[in-house]
Amino acid sequence: MHLVRVGHLSLRFTCHPSLYIRMSKRALSGSPVPSASAPSSPKRPKFSVPPPAVPAAVGVPTAHKTKKRKRPPPPEFGSREDVLQKEVKRLLESEGRVLGSDEGWDAPEGAGMGVELEVRVRELSSTGDGLALVPEGFPPWVVVTPFALPNEKILVKLLRPAHGHSEAKLLEVLEPNPELRDMSLVKCKYFGKCAGCQYQMLAYDTQLDVKRDVVVRAYKYFSKLPESSVPTVLPTIASPLQYGYRTKITPHFDAPPWQRQGRRGKDRPPRAPRENSDWEVRIGFDEKGEGRRVLDIEECPIATGVINEGLKEERKKIQETIENYTRGATMLIRDSILYEPANPFKDAATEVRDDYTVDSSAVGPSAIVGRIGRTVGAPAVENEGTVSNADAGGKASIADGVDAAPPSSKPDGPATCTDDGKERHICVTSTAATIYDRVGPYLFSFPASAFFQNNSSVLVPLTDHVKTAIESATVGQGQAHPTHLVDAYCGSGLFSLMLSSSFEKISGIDISVHSISSAVRNLALNDLPSDKFAFQTGTASDIFASVSHFPSSQTAAVIDPPRKGCDEPFLRQLLNFRPKVIVYVSCNVHTQARDLGWLLRTQEEEGRTPENGAYGIVSLRGFDLFPQTGHVESVAVLVR
């Protein structure tokens, strides 16, 4: 027996559903999504239609016909698409279906785009989506649905197929999982539509357990290491803030259709605004399951209060000037401490190795060059038709009664505090500005266009864990604590400064000279001794050359690469440098698992054993830098 939705009717058939499924009226009408906790309308009547009635359905328009389409290139290792495809493959194999690279790209007949089906969620993927199988009668095919939890029965609308699966839009939760789903926990009116959060309906302890499982599965399926080489994954460290933690957001919007440029940048004659046009400006984030449609967002509960106040001002500006845009744009909205130097007239130069000199008078917004290869302050073209600064003037929006003033670019002295001892914050919308953020006792500065962790509240637990893990791996085993620290991918110096009390000498290395300039400024900001630190640029081909004089047996190395992880040349250099302790901090546990798998297998191939200095993973733990989302950071500690 098969259940098929057709408009307001639920039809049951005893033959293969491909003979009966038709395009859903809901798919054509675009009716709103019902509540995820309960149906919003009376239960639809069900009819049993005998098989003889089938010929009468001939000629009725069916779902989209399958068209041959170009196969997409293989996804980047560790990307959402790559992780999802591997989990889909494992689920299909559990059902006895093994797909080759050239098969399984088209959905089964009768399960094409626009079709509505009832499915039961089997498991939660590492991407935060529910994984289900199409009903019996179809060949094994996976349905990937956001906001769906294990063991829930859901009604979905199938979207574009991919390899072995179809993405789907959640229409209704028919049978919620009462042990997991609690809609009273949701604090965002856009949840269920906005692509930003996945887990607001889960208790926070459950979110932490789910993220621990992501780390476990990453090492099981992506490291290619035997189970004996991977320690038990420790419980995920919680974020002190579960809402109101995010210090940076990048909402975007589209240009009016009558103002848009032609394809590939070719101008087309602008059309006058049409009075009867139903187009409206939407400023926000992508709407889940709606392609590139922008969901209009007036506030974001996971962002700080300062950012939400700034978002109101920026939305108003865009709405008033939208006719000036010929392309869509991405806005930059950041939370920054209002920095007022105690001695604004102090002027000191700081030398950086590799003949790179940073003068405090030249470290202002106009002098620093951003990571994307342009002078900060110029519109940053991240993708065709987008810029990172929607307000060319770059005026800072002020929240909580703070007088309007851009953040100072002077590096000297501590930030001023309000009467209650709390530092004042402003909302910055210009890439030309300098951002100030505090982590524990240290103040950090960096260009608004540069990378810095967006949840400052969890950075103290994160860096404290790294400090403790190094101590436990050495002193805890009856060995001396390392005296030297190498901070690879050091950025603006987060780990170098936060771990500085535990080491005699510290070297921060980054291939970006502009990151090094920020790290040097941060030494001056915090009055740290310059003779203890050496921030220097390194080439990718020989990044450890500048620390070859460090005694490897007394050195700890912290590496914090981007999402794509480390390449083999870097890992080879790390293996040759042979620090006593390696701490690998990762924003993508799947590439971290791959990299450490390569490192441990390579040393084994070269004859290294625990008796002659082989590395072993002694600690593995997740950190929740982004509560309410499916993202988890991972920290792995290796010692030889």
C-alpha positions in Angstrom: 0.0 0.0 0.0 1.4 3.5 -1.0 0.3 6.9 0.3 0.5 9.8 -2.2 -0.5 13.4 -1.6 -2.4 15.2 -4.4 -3.4 18.7 -3.4 -5.8 18.3 -0.4 -6.2 14.6 -0.9 -4.3 11.6 0.4 -4.6 8.7 -2.1 -3.7 5.1 -1.2 -2.8 2.8 -4.1 -1.8 -0.9 -4.1 0.3 -0.6 -7.3 3.7 1.1 -7.8 3.3 4.8 -6.9 5.1 5.9 -10.1 1.8 5.2 -11.9 -0.1 7.7 -9.9 2.1 10.5 -8.5 1.2 13.9 -10.0 2.6 17.3 -9.4 1.5 18.6 -6.0 -0.9 21.6 -6.0 1.0 22.8 -3.0 4.2 22.8 -5.0 2.6 25.1 -7.6 0.7 27.4 -5.2 3.6 28.1 -2.8 1.5 27.8 0.3 3.2 28.4 3.6 4.9 25.7 5.6 2.7 24.4 8.4 3.9 24.4 12.0 6.5 21.8 12.7 4.8 20.8 15.9 1.3 20.1 14.7 -0.8 20.3 11.5 -2.3 23.8 11.0 -5.4 22.5 9.2 -7.8 19.6 9.7 -6.5 16.2 8.7 -7.0 15.5 5.0 -9.5 12.8 4.0 -8.1 9.6 2.7 -9.5 7.5 -0.1 -8.7 4.0 -1.2 -8.7 3.9 -5.0 -8.9 0.4 -6.5 -6.4 -0.6 -9.2 -9.0 -0.5 -12.0 -9.2 3.2 -11.7 -5.6 3.6 -12.8 -6.3 4.0 -16.6 -8.4 7.1 -15.8 -5.3 8.9 -14.6 -3.6 8.6 -17.9 -2.9 12.0 -19.5 -2.8 13.9 -16.2 0.4 16.0 -16.0 3.1 14.1 -14.1 6.1 15.3 -12.1 9.1 16.8 -13.9 10.5 14.5 -16.6 14.1 13.3 -16.0 16.6 15.2 -18.1 20.1 14.4 -18.7 22.3 16.9 -17.0 26.0 17.5 -16.7 27.6 15.7 -13.8 29.0 18.1 -11.2 32.7 17.8 -10.3 33.5 15.8 -7.2 32.9 17.9 -4.1 35.9 19.3 -2.1 37.0 17.0 0.6 35.3 17.8 3.9 32.8 20.1 2.4 29.1 19.8 3.3 28.4 18.1 -0.1 31.3 15.6 0.5 30.3 14.7 4.0 26.6 14.4 3.0 27.4 12.2 0.0 29.5 9.8 2.1 26.7 9.5 4.7 24.1 8.9 1.9 26.4 6.2 0.4 26.6 4.4 3.8 22.9 4.5 4.3 22.2 3.1 0.8 24.8 0.4 1.3 23.0 -0.7 4.5 20.0 -1.3 2.2 22.0 -3.3 -0.2 22.4 -0.6 -2.9 25.9 0.3 -4.0 26.2 3.2 -6.4 29.0 3.7 -8.9 30.2 7.2 -9.7 28.2 7.2 -13.0 24.9 6.0 -11.6 22.3 7.1 -9.2 22.1 10.7 -10.3 18.5 10.7 -11.3 15.7 10.2 -8.8 13.6 7.0 -9.1 10.6 7.3 -11.4 7.7 8.8 -9.4 10.0 10.6 -6.9 11.1 13.6 -9.0 11.1 17.3 -8.1 7.9 18.6 -6.6 6.6 15.3 -5.4 5.3 15.1 -1.8 6.1 12.0 0.2 5.7 10.8 3.8 9.0 9.4 5.1 10.4 8.2 8.4 13.8 9.8 9.4 16.5 7.2 10.0 19.3 9.3 11.4 20.7 12.8 11.8 23.6 13.6 9.4 26.8 15.4 10.4 25.4 18.4 8.3 22.4 18.7 10.7 19.9 17.2 8.2 17.6 14.3 8.7 18.2 11.3 6.5 15.3 9.1 5.4 14.6 6.5 2.7 11.8 6.8 0.2 8.8 4.4 0.9 8.8 0.8 0.0 8.1 0.2 -3.7 10.9 2.5 -4.8 14.5 1.5 -5.2 16.6 2.7 -2.2 16.9 6.5 -2.4 17.8 8.9 0.4 15.7 12.0 1.3 17.7 14.8 3.0 15.5 17.1 5.0 16.5 20.0 7.3 14.9 20.6 10.7 13.9 16.9 10.9 15.0 14.5 13.7 15.5 10.8 14.0 12.4 8.6 14.2 10.1 11.4 13.1 7.5 10.9 10.4 7.5 13.9 8.1 5.8 15.2 5.0 8.4 16.6 2.5 8.5 18.1 -0.9 11.3 16.6 -3.0 13.8 19.0 -4.6 16.6 18.6 -7.0 18.2 15.1 -7.0 21.9 14.6 -6.5 24.0 11.4 -6.2 21.9 8.8 -4.4 19.6 11.4 -2.8 17.2 14.3 -3.1 17.2 17.4 -1.0 13.8 18.0 0.4 11.8 20.8 2.0 10.0 20.0 5.3 6.3 20.6 4.9 5.0 19.1 8.1 6.1 17.0 11.1 3.4 14.3 11.2 4.8 12.4 14.2 7.4 14.4 16.3 10.0 12.7 18.3 8.9 13.8 21.9 12.3 12.8 23.4 14.1 15.3 21.1 11.9 18.0 19.7 10.8 20.8 22.0 9.5 23.7 20.0 9.1 25.8 23.2 12.9 26.2 23.1 12.9 28.0 19.7 13.7 31.7 20.1 13.8 32.8 16.5 10.6 33.5 14.5 12.5 32.6 11.3 13.6 29.1 12.5 12.5 26.4 10.1 13.0 28.8 7.1 16.4 30.5 7.7 19.4 28.4 6.7 21.5 29.8 9.6 20.4 27.5 12.5 19.5 23.8 12.6 19.1 22.8 16.3 17.0 25.4 18.1 14.3 22.7 18.9 16.9 20.6 20.7 17.9 21.0 24.4 21.4 22.4 24.7 22.8 19.2 26.3 21.4 17.2 23.4 23.1 19.6 20.9 26.4 18.9 22.7 25.9 15.2 22.5 25.0 15.4 18.8 28.2 17.4 18.1 30.3 14.8 20.0 28.8 12.2 17.7 29.9 14.3 14.7 33.6 14.1 15.9 33.3 10.4 16.5 31.9 9.7 13.0 34.5 11.9 11.4 37.4 9.9 12.8 35.6 6.6 12.1 35.0 7.3 8.4 37.5 10.0 7.4 40.7 9.3 9.2 41.3 5.7 7.9 42.8 5.0 11.3 42.2 1.8 13.2 39.9 2.2 16.2 42.8 1.5 18.6 44.6 4.7 17.3 41.7 7.0 18.2 41.1 7.9 21.8 37.6 8.1 23.3 36.1 11.5 22.2 35.6 13.6 25.3 32.3 15.5 25.9 31.8 18.7 23.9 32.7 21.9 25.7 29.7 24.2 25.9 29.6 27.8 24.9 28.9 30.1 27.9 26.4 31.9 25.7 23.9 29.9 23.6 22.2 33.1 22.2 23.5 36.6 21.6 27.0 35.3 21.1 27.7 36.0 17.4 29.9 39.1 16.9 29.7 39.2 13.1 26.9 38.7 10.5 26.9 39.1 6.8 23.3 39.6 5.5 22.8 40.1 1.8 20.2 41.3 -0.6 19.3 41.4 -4.3 19.1 44.4 -6.5 15.7 45.4 -8.0 15.1 43.3 -11.1 14.7 46.4 -13.3 18.1 47.7 -12.1 20.1 44.5 -12.5 23.0 44.2 -14.9 23.1 41.6 -17.6 24.9 38.4 -17.4 28.7 38.4 -17.1 28.7 42.0 -16.2 27.2 43.3 -19.5 25.0 46.3 -18.9 21.5 46.2 -20.1 19.3 49.3 -20.4 17.7 49.9 -17.0 13.9 49.7 -16.9 11.9 52.2 -15.0 10.4 50.9 -11.7 7.0 49.4 -12.4 4.2 50.6 -10.1 2.5 47.2 -10.2 5.6 45.2 -9.5 5.3 42.8 -6.5 9.0 42.7 -5.9 10.2 43.8 -2.5 13.7 44.2 -1.0 14.6 41.4 1.2 17.7 41.8 3.5 18.8 38.7 5.3 20.0 35.2 4.8 19.2 32.3 2.4 15.9 30.6 2.9 16.3 26.9 3.3 14.9 24.8 0.5 14.3 27.8 -1.8 17.4 27.9 -3.9 19.0 31.4 -3.8 15.9 33.1 -2.3 16.7 35.7 0.4 14.7 35.5 3.6 14.0 38.9 5.0 15.5 39.1 8.5 14.8 41.9 10.9 16.7 40.4 13.9 19.0 37.4 14.6 18.8 36.0 18.2 22.2 34.4 18.0 23.8 37.7 17.2 24.8 40.3 19.9 22.4 43.0 20.9 24.8 45.6 19.4 24.7 43.9 16.0 20.9 43.7 16.0 20.6 47.4 16.7 23.1 48.0 13.9 21.1 45.7 11.6 18.0 47.9 12.0 19.9 51.0 10.9 21.6 49.2 8.0 18.3 47.8 6.8 16.8 51.2 6.8 19.7 52.6 4.7 19.4 49.9 2.1 15.7 50.2 1.8 16.0 53.9 1.2 18.8 53.5 -1.4 17.9 50.2 -3.1 17.2 51.9 -6.4 20.9 52.7 -6.6 22.0 49.1 -6.7 22.5 47.2 -10.0 23.8 44.1 -8.3 23.1 42.3 -5.0 25.4 43.0 -2.2 26.6 41.4 1.1 26.7 43.6 4.2 29.3 43.5 6.9 28.1 44.0 10.5 30.5 43.5 13.4 30.5 44.1 17.1 33.5 46.0 18.4 34.7 47.4 21.7 34.8 51.2 21.6 38.6 51.6 22.0 39.9 54.9 23.4 43.7 54.7 23.9 45.1 56.0 27.2 47.9 57.7 25.3 46.8 58.7 21.8 50.0 60.6 21.1 52.4 57.8 21.7 54.1 56.7 18.5 56.3 53.7 18.5 57.6 51.5 15.6 57.7 47.8 15.9 60.0 45.6 13.8 58.7 42.4 12.2 61.1 39.8 10.8 61.6 39.2 7.1 62.3 42.9 6.7 58.7 43.8 7.3 58.3 46.9 9.4 55.0 48.1 10.9 54.8 51.7 12.1 51.9 52.6 14.4 51.1 55.6 12.2 50.7 53.3 9.2 48.6 50.7 10.8 45.4 52.6 10.4 42.5 51.4 8.2 43.8 52.9 5.1 47.2 51.3 5.3 46.4 47.6 6.1 45.8 45.3 3.1 43.1 42.7 3.6 43.4 38.9 3.1 41.5 39.2 -0.1 44.2 41.1 -1.9 42.9 44.6 -1.9 43.3 47.8 0.2 40.8 47.6 3.0 38.0 50.2 2.5 37.5 49.4 -1.2 34.4 47.3 -1.9 35.4 43.7 -1.6 34.1 41.5 -4.5 33.7 38.1 -2.9 31.5 36.7 -5.7 30.3 38.1 -8.9 27.7 40.7 -8.0 28.4 41.0 -4.3 30.4 43.4 -2.2 31.3 43.2 1.5 30.6 46.8 2.3 27.1 48.0 1.5 27.7 51.4 3.0 30.5 53.0 1.1 30.8 55.7 3.8 31.5 53.1 6.4 29.8 55.1 9.2 29.6 53.1 12.5 26.2 52.5 13.8 25.9 53.1 17.5 24.0 51.0 20.0 23.0 51.4 23.7 23.4 55.1 23.7 27.1 55.3 22.8 28.1 58.4 21.0 28.9 58.0 17.3 32.6 57.5 16.8 34.6 55.0 14.7 37.0 52.7 16.5 40.4 54.2 17.0 43.2 52.7 15.1 45.8 53.6 17.7 47.4 50.6 19.3 48.5 52.1 22.6 46.9 51.6 26.0 43.9 49.7 27.3 40.3 50.3 26.2 38.2 52.5 28.4 35.4 51.1 30.5 32.0 52.4 31.6 31.2 53.2 35.2 30.1 49.6 35.9 33.4 48.3 34.6 32.1 47.0 31.3 33.6 48.0 28.0 31.3 49.8 25.6 30.6 48.3 22.2 29.7 49.8 18.8 28.4 48.2 15.6 30.9 48.6 12.7 29.8 48.3 9.1 32.9 49.4 7.2 35.7 47.1 6.1 38.0 50.0 6.6 37.5 50.0 10.3 39.6 48.2 13.0 37.8 45.8 15.2 38.6 45.4 18.9 37.6 42.3 20.9 38.6 41.1 24.3 39.4 37.5 25.2 40.1 37.0 28.9 42.7 39.6 30.0 43.8 40.4 26.4 42.6 42.9 23.9 42.8 42.0 20.2 42.7 44.3 17.2 42.3 43.3 13.5 40.8 44.7 10.3 37.1 44.4 10.0 37.6 42.4 6.8 39.9 39.9 8.5 39.1 36.6 10.2 38.5 36.4 13.9 36.4 33.9 15.8 32.8 35.1 16.0 32.0 33.8 19.5 34.4 35.4 22.0 32.6 33.9 25.0 34.0 30.4 24.3 37.6 31.4 23.4 38.7 31.4 27.0 37.5 27.8 27.6 39.1 26.9 24.2 42.5 28.4 24.9 42.5 27.1 28.5 41.9 23.6 27.2 44.8 23.9 24.9 47.1 25.1 27.7 45.9 22.3 30.0 46.2 19.7 27.3 49.9 20.6 26.7 50.6 20.4 30.4 48.8 17.1 30.8 50.6 15.5 27.8 54.0 16.4 29.3 54.1 17.3 33.0 51.2 14.9 33.6 53.4 12.1 32.2 56.5 13.0 34.3 58.1 15.0 31.5 59.2 18.7 31.5 56.8 21.3 30.2 57.8 22.6 26.7 59.7 26.0 26.9 59.0 27.0 23.3 55.7 27.5 21.4 55.2 27.6 17.6 51.8 29.1 16.6 51.3 28.1 13.0 48.4 29.9 11.1 48.7 32.4 14.0 46.5 35.1 12.5 46.3 38.1 14.9 48.0 36.1 17.6 45.1 34.5 19.6 46.9 31.4 20.8 50.3 33.1 21.1 49.0 35.7 23.6 46.6 33.4 25.5 49.3 30.8 26.1 52.1 33.2 26.7 52.3 32.6 30.4 53.3 29.0 29.9 56.3 29.5 27.5 59.6 31.3 27.5 59.8 31.8 23.7 56.9 32.1 21.3 57.0 32.3 17.5 53.9 33.1 15.5 53.9 32.2 11.8 51.5 33.0 9.0 51.8 33.3 5.3 49.9 36.6 5.4 52.0 39.6 6.2 48.8 41.5 7.2 47.9 39.0 9.9 51.4 39.4 11.2 51.0 43.1 11.4 47.8 42.6 13.5 49.7 40.2 15.9 52.5 42.7 16.4 50.0 45.5 17.2 48.3 43.2 19.7 51.6 42.9 21.6 51.7 46.6 22.0 48.0 46.8 22.9 48.7 44.5 25.9 52.1 45.7 26.9 53.7 42.3 26.4 57.5 42.0 26.1 58.6 42.0 22.5 61.7 40.0 23.2 59.6 37.0 24.1 57.6 36.9 20.9 58.6 36.7 17.2 55.8 37.1 14.7 57.0 36.4 11.2 55.9 35.4 7.7 56.6 32.1 6.3 56.3 30.6 2.8 54.1 27.6 2.4 57.0 25.6 1.0 59.3 26.2 4.1 57.0 27.6 6.8 59.1 26.2 9.7 62.5 27.5 8.5 62.2 30.5 10.8 62.0 28.3 13.9 64.7 25.8 13.0 66.7 26.9 16.1 63.9 25.9 18.4 64.7 22.7 20.3 62.1 20.2 19.0 62.0 18.2 22.2 61.1 21.3 24.2 58.6 22.8 21.7 54.9 22.6 21.4 53.1 23.5 18.1 49.6 24.8 17.8 48.1 24.7 14.3 44.7 26.2 13.4 44.3 25.9 9.6 41.3 27.0 7.6 38.4 24.7 6.8 40.2 22.9 4.0 42.8 21.7 6.5 46.5 21.2 5.9 48.1 20.1 2.7 50.6 17.3 2.6 53.7 19.5 2.2 52.8 21.3 5.4 52.2 18.1 7.2 55.5 16.8 5.9 57.3 19.8 7.3 55.5 19.4 10.6 56.6 15.8 10.8 60.2 16.7 10.0 60.2 19.5 12.6 59.0 17.0 15.2 57.8 19.2 18.1 57.2 17.4 21.3 53.4 18.2 21.4 51.1 19.0 18.5 47.7 20.7 19.1 45.5 20.7 16.0 42.6 23.1 16.4 40.1 22.7 13.5 36.9 24.3 12.3 36.3 21.2 10.1 36.7 18.0 12.0 36.6 16.0 8.8 39.7 17.5 7.3 41.3 17.3 10.7 40.6 13.6 10.8 42.0 13.2 7.3 45.2 15.1 8.1 46.0 13.3 11.3 45.3 10.0 9.6 47.9 10.9 7.0 50.4 11.9 9.6 50.1 8.8 11.7 50.1 6.4 8.7 53.1 8.2 7.2 55.2 7.9 10.3 54.3 4.2 10.5 55.4 3.7 6.9 58.7 5.4 7.8 59.3 2.9 10.7 58.4 5.2 13.6 57.0 3.4 16.7 56.0 4.6 20.1 59.5 3.4 21.3 61.4 5.6 18.8 59.3 8.8 18.9 56.1 8.1 16.9 53.2 10.5 17.6 49.9 9.3 19.1 46.6 11.0 19.6 46.1 11.4 23.4 43.1 13.7 23.5 40.2 14.5 21.2 37.3 16.9 22.0 34.7 19.1 20.4 34.0 22.8 21.2 30.7 24.4 20.5 31.6 27.8 19.0 28.2 28.1 17.2 25.3 26.9 19.4 21.9 26.2 17.7 23.8 25.2 14.5 25.3 21.9 13.3 28.9 23.3 13.4 31.5 21.9 15.8 35.2 22.8 16.3 37.6 20.0 17.3 40.8 20.0 19.2 43.2 17.0 18.9 46.4 16.7 21.0 49.3 14.5 19.8 52.5 13.7 21.7 55.6 11.7 20.9 
